Structures are given as C-alpha cells and as structure tokens.
Amino acid sequence: MRGGGRVTGGLTATDGYDVIVIGLGGMGSAAAYHLAARGQKVLGLEKFTPAHDKGSSHGGSRIIRQSYFEDPAYVPLLLRSYELWERLAADSGREVVRLTGGLFLGPAECLTVAGSLRASREWSLPHEVLDAAEVRRRYPNFTPDPGDIAVYEDKAGFARPELTVQAHIDLALRSGATLSFGEEVLDWAETADGVTVTTARATYRADQLVICPGAWAPQLLAEFGIPITIERQVLYWLDPVGGTTAFEDQPIYIAENSSGMQIYGFPAIDGPTGGVKTAFFRKGIETTPETIDRVVHPHEIQEMRERVAELLPALDGPLVHSATCMYSNTPDQHFVIARHRDSTRVTIACGFSGHGFKFVPVVGEILADLAIDAKTAHPITLFDPQRLVTSENSIA
C-alpha cells in the first residue's frame, strides 16, 4: 500500500497513474479509497470542493434499509454495504451511519409495503408487519390511515452523506491517493496505451479510468447513449409543533398514500433548533446542473407541510431551512455500473436514481474490482447498461 497521499491544486502531465477517478462525490470518493487501499496509484479529480452541496451527496442524511421495495436483487449488495459501513465508521472514527429502525407504510398493495415485504421474505430479513393501530401505539407521532399497514425493519436508519464523502476522501489520502479539487474535467479519451483526461490545468495519463459523474452524466457520458434525466428535488426541515423532543427517537420512514405518492423522513437528528427533515420521493422537475432552480418556493413548502401533516400532524410547523439536490434517473430507475463493452480501460457508475447512496461503500468496492480485475463477484447484472441503450455507438 502506498502512503503519502495529497490534495493538490494542479499536477503535471508527466505524472502517470494506475487509475484516474472522475468525480469525488459519494461513489467516486469510495472508488478512490478502495482503489488506493489496494495499492493502486490513484488520481481523483473533482470540479467542486470536498463533500460539496452542488450535486446529490449532501443534505445531512440519507435513508439506509435492507427490505428493499425497488427489487429484492439489491439485497445482497445491501448486506455487503452494511458490512462496509461498519468498517468505514471504525476506520474513520466518524458516525457515518446510525440505525434507528424504519417504518414503510401505506396500503397493503402499494409498492412501499408490498415490495418491502417481498424483499424481507425472499431474503429472510428480520421484520414485523404492523397494523395502523399498532403503529400509533408504538410511535404516537404517526397517524396512518385505518386501513394502512407498515413493515418495520430494525436495521434501517440513515447515513450522513457529507461525513461519508469526507471519510472516504480522508482514507483515500491516507492510502496514498492524490486528489485534486476545483478542477473540472473537460475531456477524456482512450489511447493505444492508456487513457488521458484533460482539465483546464493539465492532461493526465493512466492505465484505467473510472467515471462517477453524478448529475453531469449526460455531458461526460454522451457518447455512450445512456438515457439519463436529471431531476431537481427539494429537502425540507420543519419545526414540529411542541419542539423536536418527541421526534428524537422515532424511526426513519417511507410512506405511500392511495395515489402512489411517497414521502420520507427522519428523526430529529440536528438538535433542538435543527428541525425535522422530510421530503417527497420522486416528485421532481427535470433540470440540468447548470439550470437547476436553487430557490425553494412558498407553494412547495406549503404542499410539503400539508402532505406530511397527514401522517405526522405535529410536523405542520414552520420551515427551518431547505435545500435542493439532483436525482440522476434511468428509465427503469436501476443503476448503471459497468465496464465499457468495447474497452478494457473505462468503467462507469451513474444513474443512481435517488436511491443509491446507501450503496456507496459497496459500489466503491465494485468499481475497484472492475478497474483492477475487469470483473466482480458482486451481482451487478441488473445494472448492465445494455438494457437501456439502443445507439450503435454506445456502451452496449
């Protein structure tokens, strides 16, 4: 393992690397760490500052869960991700995750409930099924409709995205990576003997390239023809009626109503003046990183308050603060993680569709596998871009 990693403001083109990682957000920072920890000479390039708030890996908290309603095929990756979350916490000395338990509520036939129950049963995950009366008894803040049920998962909780990104950055540096921030990638290319990456400062060369572009995927991966749309999402922190104390020990939740609209939220984790975070899930507006509206408008705040108050009446309080982030959505809302079909040097990870952060540690491990060995033992068939791409000149 190499030592002596550094943060730099610019390098020379003569520096040769085993792997260049483009993008040091959630996935890229994890990839840089796993690669450097395996002895690779790594250069990481990031357009913004470390653990920035311009993309998708910010906002103070992200739900983690194993009873995965999106598809049971994700569960093996989640089980490994939980192991790596624990290791990351120990190695970094940071509380990157906290288990609070989780409630997945709604009508019995809705995706949130039926999908969570399916994954739990298929993988023998510990869980309970609660009727509305039991939910109210255990968690008095919640007022589900009388016909609703909930799947309760004890191992659900939340990750801290900024702490996670910073932890992976710090560990990557400790393992010998060179990371450059404030350096936007302008172009990249494969050559006969490697890859080159061009920024405003220099051109770098390496044997392998890992691209983790986040919301910038449509620009950086345009030639691959992968259909990805970028959505603006809003996060809200509301001040509960009566204060935050009653919300400190409650579980995370995802709740779906009869119309199929999902909301999600967290305990009060930011102190008595920090409010309680909640948001709509998949209620975004198509945008780009350059044109995203960062202003949260009064009608949006009012809509959020009214919807969350149906489930948590005490959250019908004033807004403490808000933030915007971006989802990078594939048409089927599954990820893209793959080696370029016609290349032995380029690996991509994108299209995490608003539910990817809980996989950050294991995606980093997978990307290191693919860059070094061109294969991984992890089940990633679901993420093959061939399912999405029709262009003859694409990754498929």
C-alpha positions, 0 to 999 in steps of 0.5 A, a space after each residue: 500500500 502506498 502512503 503519502 497521499 495529497 490534495 493538490 491544486 494542479 499536477 503535471 502531465 508527466 505524472 502517470 497513474 494506475 487509475 484516474 477517478 472522475 468525480 469525488 462525490 459519494 461513489 467516486 470518493 469510495 472508488 478512490 479509497 478502495 482503489 488506493 487501499 489496494 495499492 493502486 496509484 490513484 488520481 481523483 479529480 473533482 470540479 467542486 470542493 470536498 463533500 460539496 452541496 452542488 450535486 446529490 451527496 449532501 443534505 445531512 442524511 440519507 435513508 439506509 434499509 435492507 427490505 428493499 421495495 425497488 427489487 429484492 436483487 439489491 439485497 445482497 449488495 445491501 448486506 455487503 454495504 452494511 458490512 462496509 459501513 461498519 468498517 468505514 465508521 471504525 476506520 474513520 472514527 466518524 458516525 457515518 451511519 446510525 440505525 434507528 429502525 424504519 417504518 414503510 407504510 401505506 396500503 397493503 398493495 402499494 409498492 412501499 409495503 408490498 415490495 418491502 415485504 417481498 424483499 424481507 421474505 425472499 431474503 429472510 430479513 428480520 421484520 414485523 408487519 404492523 397494523 395502523 393501530 399498532 403503529 400509533 401505539 408504538 410511535 404516537 407521532 404517526 397517524 396512518 390511515 385505518 386501513 394502512 399497514 407498515 413493515 418495520 425493519 430494525 436495521 434501517 436508519 440513515 447515513 450522513 452523506 457529507 461525513 461519508 464523502 469526507 471519510 472516504 476522501 480522508 482514507 483515500 489520502 491516507 492510502 496514498 491517493 492524490 486528489 485534486 479539487 476545483 478542477 473540472 474535467 473537460 475531456 477524456 479519451 482512450 489511447 493505444 496505451 492508456 487513457 488521458 483526461 484533460 482539465 483546464 490545468 493539465 492532461 493526465 495519463 493512466 492505465 484505467 479510468 473510472 467515471 462517477 459523474 453524478 448529475 453531469 452524466 449526460 455531458 461526460 457520458 454522451 457518447 455512450 447513449 445512456 438515457 439519463 434525466 436529471 431531476 431537481 428535488 427539494 429537502 425540507 426541515 420543519 419545526 414540529 409543533 411542541 419542539 423536536 423532543 418527541 421526534 428524537 427517537 422515532 424511526 426513519 420512514 417511507 410512506 405511500 398514500 392511495 395515489 402512489 405518492 411517497 414521502 420520507 423522513 427522519 428523526 430529529 437528528 440536528 438538535 433542538 433548533 435543527 428541525 425535522 427533515 422530510 421530503 417527497 420521493 420522486 416528485 421532481 422537475 427535470 433540470 440540468 446542473 447548470 439550470 437547476 432552480 436553487 430557490 425553494 418556493 412558498 407553494 412547495 413548502 406549503 404542499 410539503 407541510 400539508 402532505 406530511 401533516 397527514 401522517 405526522 400532524 405535529 410536523 405542520 410547523 414552520 420551515 427551518 431551512 431547505 435545500 435542493 439536490 439532483 436525482 440522476 434517473 434511468 428509465 427503469 430507475 436501476 443503476 448503471 455500473 459497468 465496464 465499457 463493452 468495447 474497452 478494457 480501460 473505462 468503467 462507469 457508475 451513474 444513474 443512481 436514481 435517488 436511491 443509491 447512496 446507501 450503496 456507496 461503500 459497496 459500489 466503491 468496492 465494485 468499481 475497484 474490482 472492475 478497474 483492477 480485475 475487469 470483473 466482480 463477484 458482486 451481482 451487478 447484472 441488473 445494472 448492465 447498461 445494455 438494457 437501456 441503450 439502443 445507439 450503435 455507438 454506445 456502451 452496449 
